[in-house]
Amino acid sequence: MSSNDRERGTPFAPHTAAETAAMLDAVGVADEEALFDVPASVRFDGSFGIDPRSERDIREEVGDLLATNESLTEFLGRGHYDHYVPSPVAHLSDRSEFLTSYTQYQPEVAQGFLQALFEYQSMLVELTGLPVANCSMYDAATALGEAASLARRVRATTGTRVLVPEHLHEGRREVLANYVAGGELTVESYPMADGNADIDRLAEQVDDGTVMIYAETPTVRGCIEESLAAIGDLAADHEALFTLGSDPVALSVLEEPASVGADVVVGDCSLGLPTAYGMGLGLFACRESFLRQVPGRLVGAGEDETGRRAYTLTLQTREQHIRRERATSNICTNQAWVALRAAMHVASLGPDGLRDLANDCVRYARDLSAELDELPGVQAPVHDRHHMREFPIRTDRPAPRVAADLREHGFAVHELDDHLLQVCVTDANTDETDALVAAFEEVAR
């Protein structure tokens, strides 16, 4: 920055020296450094301590560092799933017009991207049976939080209670609690019975003060929820919103959410992206009556002045785009690229391929649990239910010790409690199931 810039301010540092001095004087400090308390141990001393070296030397050093990582075959799930991503998804989504695009504010130069997002929305509409889908949320947890916020806004009568299953993933529960903390809502758990909702106990909990009931299928334990219609009826009887958590793979073979009374569908997509320890794509679909309450953005289709089909952002409910008091959410950071990848993945599979993948995930879980159940000291699955992708296992030996021994054999599984593990199998790791069973046989006794 030049001396002239410092005198008059710049677009990036707009305060002049005189203005800066006046502000410092107002807070009673001599300079900007006095505003910060940075410990000497972490304070930058002017040198990074990184010796210069050649590209080849750096590559070798980084390679040696990465080689120290554990090489584990992951049988991990609990809401975040690994599926094989066809190579065209990466190649097409890496095109510059997709990769460098932010929000598609200028439809005249973003028709291709907007069309792809419209197709993504259309796929969700077909899978859920609900007429409105956005593009998109950060993940399932924020989508669930947005659903609770929507329920508070649209419910006709008063109420503060949001009911969720006791087996809800702890991360989703925490994000939901953060969302509702400032909105006078409370989150309560309803009991589960053998991996599914305990309908009788849930019916005792629901009252006219309930604004939303949340259920999942598959559940976080991989169980197919068998009482969705009954949950939907309970919600309708008390004028509460029924929000259902699921994912596109499961929805291709399970009950259509709209048919069981779901008002909102949320979840993680788990398509189009490799696993990235939490990086995903949040789904959000709802009834048309909630159209102007949907968080995020909607892409719509129409015609230009020549009669050609054209796409544009038709609704944006972020506070930066409309009057703050009318905004529904601040979510708008560009999730569009991952939605694009999800749409490409679904399109590459096609309807039959998506159903085949879902059915495979049911079969993989059934076959693997049957093999593990034959081993001494192992009961699988714990719940007498249909499962998809994953299932819990009870072990006679302490589960943490079994998991640690499996890790020594190169496998990662979930620990649920002292004698409960969980295993997830998809098309990405099914080739390793024989080795996993052999490892279980050795360590579970």
C-alpha positions in Angstrom: 0.0 0.0 0.0 1.4 3.4 -1.0 1.7 6.4 1.4 -1.1 8.1 -0.6 -3.3 5.0 0.0 -2.7 5.2 3.7 -3.7 8.8 3.8 -7.0 8.5 2.0 -7.9 4.8 2.7 -8.4 2.1 0.1 -11.3 -0.2 -0.9 -9.6 -2.9 1.2 -8.4 -0.8 4.1 -10.8 2.1 4.0 -9.7 3.9 7.2 -7.2 6.7 7.0 -4.4 7.1 9.5 -6.3 9.8 11.3 -9.5 7.6 11.6 -7.5 4.7 12.8 -5.8 6.8 15.5 -9.2 8.2 16.6 -10.6 4.7 17.0 -7.6 3.4 18.9 -7.9 6.4 21.2 -11.6 5.7 21.8 -10.8 2.2 23.1 -7.8 3.3 25.0 -4.9 1.5 23.3 -1.8 2.8 21.5 -1.8 0.6 18.4 -3.6 -2.3 16.7 -1.3 -4.9 18.2 -2.6 -4.0 21.7 -6.0 -5.3 20.6 -4.7 -8.9 20.4 -3.3 -11.2 23.0 -1.2 -13.7 21.0 1.0 -16.0 23.1 4.7 -15.7 22.3 4.9 -19.4 21.6 2.6 -19.1 18.6 3.4 -15.5 17.5 4.9 -15.2 14.0 8.5 -14.1 14.4 9.1 -13.2 10.7 10.3 -16.6 9.5 8.4 -19.8 8.8 11.5 -22.0 9.3 11.0 -23.8 6.0 14.2 -24.3 4.1 14.0 -23.8 0.4 14.2 -27.0 -1.6 13.4 -28.4 -5.0 10.0 -29.6 -6.2 11.3 -33.2 -6.2 12.5 -33.0 -2.6 9.2 -31.5 -1.5 7.2 -34.3 -3.2 9.4 -36.9 -1.6 9.0 -35.3 1.9 5.3 -35.0 1.6 5.1 -38.6 0.3 7.1 -39.9 3.3 4.8 -37.9 5.7 1.6 -39.3 4.1 3.1 -42.8 4.2 2.9 -42.6 8.0 -0.9 -42.6 7.9 -2.7 -45.8 8.8 -4.0 -47.6 5.8 -7.4 -48.9 7.0 -10.3 -50.4 5.1 -13.2 -48.5 6.4 -16.5 -50.2 7.2 -17.9 -46.9 8.5 -21.3 -45.3 7.8 -23.8 -43.9 10.3 -25.3 -41.4 7.8 -22.2 -40.8 5.6 -21.7 -43.4 2.9 -19.0 -44.3 0.4 -20.2 -45.3 -3.1 -18.2 -45.7 -6.2 -18.3 -42.4 -8.2 -18.1 -43.0 -12.0 -15.2 -41.2 -13.6 -17.3 -39.0 -15.9 -18.6 -37.2 -12.8 -15.2 -35.9 -12.0 -14.2 -35.1 -15.6 -17.4 -33.2 -16.4 -17.7 -31.3 -13.1 -14.1 -30.1 -13.4 -15.0 -28.1 -16.5 -14.1 -24.5 -15.9 -17.6 -23.2 -16.4 -18.7 -25.4 -13.5 -15.7 -25.4 -11.3 -15.2 -21.6 -11.2 -18.9 -20.7 -11.0 -20.2 -19.2 -7.7 -23.9 -18.5 -7.3 -25.5 -18.4 -10.8 -26.7 -14.8 -10.6 -26.4 -14.1 -14.3 -28.6 -16.7 -16.1 -27.6 -15.5 -19.5 -24.1 -16.9 -19.0 -25.0 -19.9 -16.7 -27.7 -21.8 -18.5 -25.8 -25.1 -18.5 -25.2 -25.0 -14.8 -28.7 -23.8 -14.0 -30.2 -26.6 -16.1 -28.1 -29.2 -14.3 -29.3 -27.8 -10.9 -32.9 -27.9 -12.2 -32.4 -31.5 -13.1 -31.0 -32.2 -9.6 -34.1 -30.6 -8.0 -36.3 -32.7 -10.4 -34.6 -35.9 -9.3 -35.3 -35.1 -5.6 -38.9 -34.3 -6.5 -39.3 -37.6 -8.2 -37.7 -39.6 -5.4 -39.5 -37.8 -2.5 -42.9 -37.2 -4.1 -42.7 -33.6 -2.7 -43.0 -30.8 -5.3 -40.3 -28.4 -4.1 -36.6 -29.2 -3.7 -33.8 -26.7 -3.3 -30.1 -26.8 -4.3 -28.9 -27.3 -1.7 -28.0 -27.5 2.1 -24.6 -28.0 3.6 -25.4 -31.4 5.0 -28.1 -33.5 6.8 -27.5 -31.8 10.1 -28.1 -28.2 8.8 -31.0 -29.4 6.7 -32.6 -30.8 9.9 -32.0 -27.6 11.7 -33.6 -25.6 8.8 -36.6 -28.0 8.9 -37.2 -27.2 12.6 -36.9 -23.5 11.9 -39.4 -23.8 9.1 -41.8 -25.7 11.4 -41.6 -22.9 13.9 -42.5 -20.4 11.2 -45.4 -22.2 9.5 -47.1 -24.0 12.2 -50.6 -22.6 12.7 -50.7 -23.0 16.5 -48.3 -22.4 19.3 -45.8 -25.0 20.4 -42.1 -25.5 21.2 -41.3 -29.2 21.1 -39.3 -31.0 18.4 -39.3 -34.8 18.8 -36.4 -36.8 17.4 -35.4 -40.5 17.7 -33.2 -41.4 20.6 -30.8 -43.1 18.2 -30.3 -39.8 16.3 -26.6 -39.3 15.3 -25.0 -37.2 18.1 -23.6 -34.7 15.5 -27.0 -34.0 14.0 -28.6 -33.7 17.4 -26.0 -31.1 18.4 -26.5 -29.0 15.3 -30.2 -29.2 15.7 -29.9 -28.0 19.3 -27.8 -25.1 18.1 -30.3 -24.1 15.5 -33.3 -24.0 17.8 -31.5 -22.5 20.8 -32.5 -18.9 19.9 -35.9 -19.8 18.6 -37.7 -20.9 21.8 -37.8 -24.5 20.7 -36.7 -27.5 22.7 -35.5 -30.9 21.4 -36.7 -34.1 23.0 -36.0 -37.7 22.2 -38.6 -40.4 21.8 -37.8 -44.1 22.5 -36.9 -46.7 19.9 -38.0 -50.4 20.0 -35.6 -52.9 18.4 -34.2 -50.3 16.1 -37.5 -48.7 15.0 -39.6 -46.0 16.5 -41.7 -47.1 19.6 -45.0 -45.9 18.3 -46.9 -46.4 21.5 -44.4 -44.4 23.5 -44.2 -41.7 20.8 -48.0 -41.4 20.8 -47.8 -40.7 24.6 -45.3 -37.9 24.0 -46.9 -36.1 21.1 -49.2 -33.3 22.1 -50.5 -30.0 20.7 -47.3 -28.3 21.8 -45.3 -30.5 19.3 -44.2 -28.5 16.3 -42.2 -31.2 14.5 -41.6 -35.0 14.6 -38.5 -36.3 12.9 -37.9 -39.9 11.8 -35.3 -41.6 9.7 -35.2 -44.4 7.2 -32.8 -46.1 7.2 -32.1 -45.1 10.8 -28.6 -44.3 12.0 -28.3 -48.0 12.8 -29.2 -49.0 9.3 -32.8 -50.2 10.1 -35.6 -49.7 7.7 -38.3 -47.7 9.7 -41.5 -49.7 9.4 -43.9 -47.2 11.0 -43.6 -44.1 8.8 -47.3 -43.9 8.0 -48.2 -44.2 11.7 -45.7 -41.4 12.6 -47.1 -39.3 9.8 -50.6 -39.8 11.2 -49.5 -38.8 14.7 -48.0 -35.6 13.3 -51.1 -34.8 11.3 -53.4 -35.4 14.3 -51.5 -32.8 16.3 -50.8 -30.3 13.4 -47.1 -31.0 13.7 -44.8 -31.1 10.7 -43.5 -34.6 9.9 -39.9 -34.4 8.7 -38.3 -37.5 7.3 -34.5 -38.2 7.0 -33.3 -40.4 4.2 -31.0 -40.3 1.1 -31.5 -40.8 -2.7 -30.1 -44.3 -2.8 -32.5 -45.5 -0.1 -35.5 -43.5 -1.6 -35.2 -45.3 -4.9 -36.5 -48.5 -3.2 -38.2 -47.4 0.0 -41.6 -45.9 0.6 -42.1 -42.5 -1.1 -42.1 -39.9 1.7 -45.1 -38.0 0.4 -47.1 -41.2 0.5 -46.6 -41.6 4.3 -47.4 -38.0 5.1 -44.0 -36.4 5.1 -44.1 -32.6 5.0 -40.3 -32.2 4.6 -37.5 -34.5 3.6 -33.9 -33.9 4.6 -30.7 -36.0 4.6 -27.2 -36.4 3.1 -26.9 -37.3 -0.6 -23.8 -39.5 -0.4 -23.5 -39.5 -4.2 -21.2 -37.6 -6.5 -18.4 -37.3 -3.9 -15.9 -39.6 -2.3 -16.0 -39.8 1.4 -14.3 -36.8 3.0 -14.9 -37.3 6.7 -18.1 -35.2 6.8 -18.1 -33.4 3.5 -21.4 -34.0 1.9 -24.5 -32.5 0.4 -27.7 -31.7 2.3 -31.1 -32.5 0.9 -34.2 -30.4 1.4 -37.6 -31.0 -0.2 -41.0 -30.0 1.0 -44.7 -29.4 0.2 -45.6 -26.6 -2.1 -47.4 -24.7 0.6 -43.9 -24.0 2.2 -42.5 -22.7 -1.1 -41.6 -19.2 0.2 -40.2 -20.6 3.4 -37.6 -22.8 1.8 -34.0 -22.0 2.8 -31.4 -21.6 0.2 -32.2 -21.2 -3.5 -34.5 -22.6 -6.1 -33.9 -22.9 -9.8 -36.9 -22.5 -12.0 -37.6 -23.0 -15.7 -39.4 -20.6 -18.1 -39.1 -19.2 -21.6 -37.0 -16.3 -22.9 -38.3 -13.7 -25.3 -37.8 -16.0 -28.3 -39.8 -18.8 -26.7 -36.8 -21.0 -25.9 -36.7 -22.9 -22.5 -34.6 -20.9 -20.0 -33.5 -21.4 -16.4 -32.9 -18.9 -13.6 -32.7 -18.6 -9.9 -36.4 -18.0 -9.0 -36.2 -17.8 -5.2 -33.4 -16.8 -2.9 -34.4 -16.5 0.8 -31.0 -15.5 2.1 -30.8 -12.3 4.2 -28.2 -10.8 1.9 -30.7 -11.1 -1.0 -33.9 -9.9 0.5 -35.1 -7.8 3.5 -33.5 -9.4 6.6 -36.8 -9.7 8.5 -38.2 -11.8 5.6 -35.2 -14.0 5.2 -35.4 -17.7 6.2 -31.8 -18.7 6.4 -28.3 -17.5 5.8 -27.3 -20.7 4.0 -26.2 -19.8 0.5 -22.5 -20.6 0.3 -22.1 -22.4 -3.0 -23.2 -26.0 -2.5 -24.3 -25.9 -6.2 -21.1 -27.7 -7.4 -21.7 -30.7 -5.2 -25.3 -30.8 -6.2 -24.2 -30.8 -9.8 -21.9 -33.8 -9.1 -24.8 -35.6 -7.4 -27.1 -35.0 -10.4 -24.3 -36.3 -12.7 -23.9 -39.4 -10.5 -27.7 -40.1 -10.5 -27.9 -39.5 -14.2 -25.0 -41.8 -14.9 -26.7 -44.6 -12.9 -30.2 -44.0 -14.3 -33.4 -45.2 -12.6 -32.5 -48.9 -12.9 -28.9 -48.4 -11.8 -29.9 -46.4 -8.8 -32.4 -49.1 -7.7 -29.8 -51.8 -8.3 -27.3 -50.0 -6.1 -29.9 -49.7 -3.4 -30.9 -53.4 -3.6 -27.2 -54.3 -3.5 -26.8 -52.3 -0.3 -29.7 -54.3 1.3 -28.2 -57.6 0.1 -24.6 -56.7 1.2 -25.8 -55.9 4.7 -28.0 -59.1 4.9 -25.2 -61.4 3.7 -22.4 -59.9 5.8 -24.5 -59.9 9.0 -25.4 -63.6 8.4 -21.7 -64.5 8.0 -20.7 -62.6 11.2 -23.6 -64.1 13.1 -22.2 -67.6 12.7 -19.0 -66.6 14.5 -18.5 -67.5 18.2 -19.0 -64.4 20.4 -20.9 -62.4 17.8 -24.5 -61.6 17.3 -25.5 -59.8 14.1 -27.6 -58.0 13.5 -28.7 -56.9 16.9 -32.1 -55.6 15.7 -34.6 -58.1 14.1 -35.3 -55.7 11.2 -34.5 -55.2 7.6 -31.2 -53.3 7.2 -29.6 -51.2 4.4 -25.9 -50.8 4.2 -25.2 -51.1 7.9 -26.1 -52.9 11.1 -25.1 -53.1 14.8 -23.2 -56.1 16.2 -23.1 -57.4 19.8 -19.8 -58.9 20.9 -19.1 -61.0 24.0 -15.7 -59.4 24.3 -15.6 -55.6 25.1 -16.4 -53.7 21.9 -13.5 -51.2 22.3 -11.0 -54.1 22.5 -12.5 -55.8 19.4 -12.4 -52.6 17.5 -8.8 -52.0 18.5 -7.8 -55.5 17.4 -9.7 -55.1 14.1 -7.7 -51.9 13.6 -4.5 -53.9 14.0 -5.8 -56.1 11.2 -6.5 -53.1 9.0 -10.2 -52.5 9.5 -12.1 -49.5 11.0 -15.6 -50.0 12.4 -17.8 -47.9 14.7 -18.0 -48.4 18.5 -21.4 -47.8 19.9 -21.1 -48.9 23.5 -19.3 -51.5 25.7 -20.4 -54.5 23.7 -21.9 -52.9 20.5 -20.2 -52.3 17.2 -21.5 -51.2 13.9 -20.4 -52.2 10.4 -21.3 -50.5 7.1 -20.9 -52.2 3.7 -21.5 -50.7 0.3 -20.3 -51.2 -3.2 -17.0 -49.4 -2.2 -15.8 -52.0 0.3 -17.8 -55.2 -0.4 -14.7 -56.9 -1.9 -13.1 -56.8 1.6 -15.9 -58.5 3.5 -14.3 -61.9 3.4 -11.2 -60.5 5.0 -13.3 -58.6 7.6 -15.1 -61.8 8.6 -11.8 -63.6 8.9 -10.5 -60.8 11.2 -13.7 -60.9 13.3 -13.3 -64.7 13.7 -9.8 -64.1 15.1 -10.5 -61.2 17.4 -14.1 -61.6 18.6 -13.5 -64.7 20.8 
